[in-house]
Amino acid sequence: MRPVGSKYLLEEPLGRGATGTVWRARQRETAGAEAAVAGEPGETVAIKVLKEELANDADVVMRFLRERSVLLRLTHENIVRTRDLVVEGDLLALVMDLIDGPDLHRYLRENGPLTPVAAALLTAQIADALAASHADGVVHRDLKPANVLLDERDGRMRPMLTDFGIARLADSPGLTRTHEFVGTPAYVAPESAEGRPQTSAVDIYGAGILLYELVTGRPPFAGGTALEVLHRHLSEEPRRPSNVPAPLWTVIERCLSKDPDRRPSAENLARGLRTVAAGIGVHASSAQIAAADGVGALLAPDPAPAAVPETPGAADPTQVLPSNAGSYDPNAATSVMQHAPGPGGHADPTSVMPPVPPRPDGPPEPDGPHPWQSQLQAARDRNEQTQVQYLDPGQDPLRRRPQRPQPQQQQPQRRQQPPPQQYQPQQQQYPQHRQQQYQPQPQQQPQRQQYAPPQQPAPQPPAPRQPREPRQRSANPMRIPGLGCLKGCLFTLVLLFVAGWLIWELTPLQDWIGQGKSYWKAIGDAISTVTDWISELGGGSDSSGGNTGP
Ligand SMILES: Nc1ncnc2c1ncn2[C@@H]1O[C@H](COP(=O)(O)OP(=O)(O)OP(=O)(O)O)[C@@H](O)[C@H]1O
């Protein structure tokens, strides 16, 4: 267990995203006055330890400290509460409430799409969270199912928006070699994709994409490379899927408007969605149906949308994404894409991936792969992490002799998968079904391995093997089946013949056989003598009997 500050102990990783690793952790002692929630010793919390890359960036640390108060005061029943922010040496961590339940992305993958009513009511609660944060001037900027946790309590599931402010923290000019764009391609608003100024309307666009995904199972613009996805956001109008009722489609269409000024405010979005949910349900009255049909009138835009503070150097990611960015996975982690600043800090839209010279006054440029490649790698690492660790040769399983399994050894216990739980909209009172306990999967999650250099000088590597003599090839290149056996038989026959001849010539076998012949001959003669004698004897007695007659 690793301490974080003096107040928390990391216990086990819950998951890893592009910006850091989330841990289940325990509070050691009550936090100080600087924390939003003091907490009790022994209480379980979730801690997001930001990536070293972020924690080592002076810009990010400054923003982290500056936004501390904003993040800590952001409280809403549909927002995961940030309890504390820890800055310790080169470690930056956010202490949050631990949510017992899956994230919405995982839930959708396991249970499939929601009904239109459930999707509308779930998104309405997310819109409530957005309305509260936008009123406080905070824009999420990375709304997607993976950032919505489903809090399971009392047989009900409450969507909780998380990762607030993380996109803003990560959006640092000094983060990597050049300026970067932060977001997830499938959920990025057109203005963000183009590097234009952003407002809270980007979150409404994200909510529209999320709503579409909830009812269909996939975001509207997915597939192909990241660059293609970004271009589709800019140019393509989504089509209405057949299972989406017309009033719900009106809401989705308005959220996905290319023009941010046409998108509804978060508050109006929540209201509109609840009106639609009431009007498309099976028990809807005619008045509710009529209200749902007229939902367009409720979706007024925000007259004063919260602005996203501009990062100097904001640019058009579509101009700077590598064209060979590879096939895009809509479930990939938040992307941090390199982009190029043009004059005045904005992108030069005419430029196509220009090489960006280093800023003379800027932070040093770390060498390494392109940030986009790093992010793809991070997404992959979530599933399969290569562990680099010094291995004692004595413990090397490849060097160990095979051992018989001990009879007492216990079989590894099978993980019991809980039955999937269907999301039930909150307004319709969830049925009291069996509550699903979210089991964090420490075995499946990548275990953070620390590279521990050996204290002793490393054991000498084994002497390189002498190259083997090339194997003699058989003279029988045709490999006739059974030929080897035939050869063996012939050889045995020859051997027997020679041995027989030698025995015949060199041993008194011939004499023995000759003697054997005469022996049999003598026996035969004796038998014939006896036979003759018996027959003669019989003939004599017959003739004497004939002489005694009349
Ligand atoms: N407060 C929390 N309580 C319980 N689990 C959490 C909490 N916050 C995050 N998690 C879990 O940790 C995992 C990683 O979260 P994180 O936010 O780092 O990843 P992400 O959102 O998938 O990626 P990205 O950083 O790219 O947005 C998620 O799968 C989520 O289920």
The ligand as a Tripos MOL2 file, in Angstrom:
@<TRIPOS>MOLECULE
LIG
   31    33     1     0     0
SMALL
NO_CHARGES

@<TRIPOS>ATOM
      1 N1        -14.8830    7.9280   -8.1280 N.pl3     1 LIG1
      2 C1        -14.7540    6.7080   -8.6310 C.ar      1 LIG1
      3 N2        -15.2100    5.6400   -7.9580 N.ar      1 LIG1
      4 C2        -15.0890    4.4020   -8.4640 C.ar      1 LIG1
      5 N3        -14.5220    4.1350   -9.6370 N.ar      1 LIG1
      6 C3        -14.0350    5.1450  -10.3610 C.ar      1 LIG1
      7 C4        -14.1190    6.4840   -9.8970 C.ar      1 LIG1
      8 N4        -13.5680    7.2880  -10.8400 N.ar      1 LIG1
      9 C5        -13.1620    6.4770  -11.8270 C.ar      1 LIG1
     10 N5        -13.4320    5.2060  -11.5520 N.ar      1 LIG1
     11 C6        -13.1280    4.0430  -12.3890 C.3       1 LIG1
     12 O1        -11.7740    4.1050  -12.7920 O.3       1 LIG1
     13 C7        -11.6600    3.8400  -14.1750 C.3       1 LIG1
     14 C8        -10.6880    4.8270  -14.7870 C.3       1 LIG1
     15 O2        -11.2310    6.1230  -14.6930 O.3       1 LIG1
     16 P1        -10.6700    7.3130  -15.5630 P.3       1 LIG1
     17 O3        -11.5210    8.4890  -15.3420 O.co2     1 LIG1
     18 O4         -9.2170    7.4620  -15.3200 O.co2     1 LIG1
     19 O5        -10.7830    6.6800  -16.9990 O.3       1 LIG1
     20 P2        -11.6200    7.0650  -18.2620 P.3       1 LIG1
     21 O6        -12.6310    8.0860  -17.9500 O.co2     1 LIG1
     22 O7        -12.0820    5.7770  -18.8640 O.co2     1 LIG1
     23 O8        -10.4910    7.6070  -19.1730 O.3       1 LIG1
     24 P3        -10.1040    9.0850  -19.5510 P.3       1 LIG1
     25 O9         -9.1630    9.5670  -18.5060 O.co2     1 LIG1
     26 O10        -9.4690    8.8340  -20.8480 O.co2     1 LIG1
     27 O11       -11.3560    9.8740  -19.6390 O.co2     1 LIG1
     28 C9        -13.0280    3.9290  -14.7840 C.3       1 LIG1
     29 O12       -13.2970    2.7170  -15.4350 O.3       1 LIG1
     30 C10       -13.9870    4.1080  -13.6500 C.3       1 LIG1
     31 O13       -14.9220    3.0550  -13.6590 O.3       1 LIG1
@<TRIPOS>BOND
     1     1     2 1
     2     2     3 ar
     3     2     7 ar
     4     3     4 ar
     5     4     5 ar
     6     5     6 ar
     7     6     7 ar
     8     6    10 ar
     9     7     8 ar
    10     8     9 ar
    11     9    10 ar
    12    10    11 1
    13    11    12 1
    14    11    30 1
    15    12    13 1
    16    13    14 1
    17    13    28 1
    18    14    15 1
    19    15    16 1
    20    16    17 2
    21    16    18 1
    22    16    19 1
    23    19    20 1
    24    20    21 2
    25    20    22 1
    26    20    23 1
    27    23    24 1
    28    24    25 2
    29    24    26 1
    30    24    27 1
    31    28    29 1
    32    28    30 1
    33    30    31 1
@<TRIPOS>SUBSTRUCTURE
     1 LIG1         1 GROUP 0 **** ****
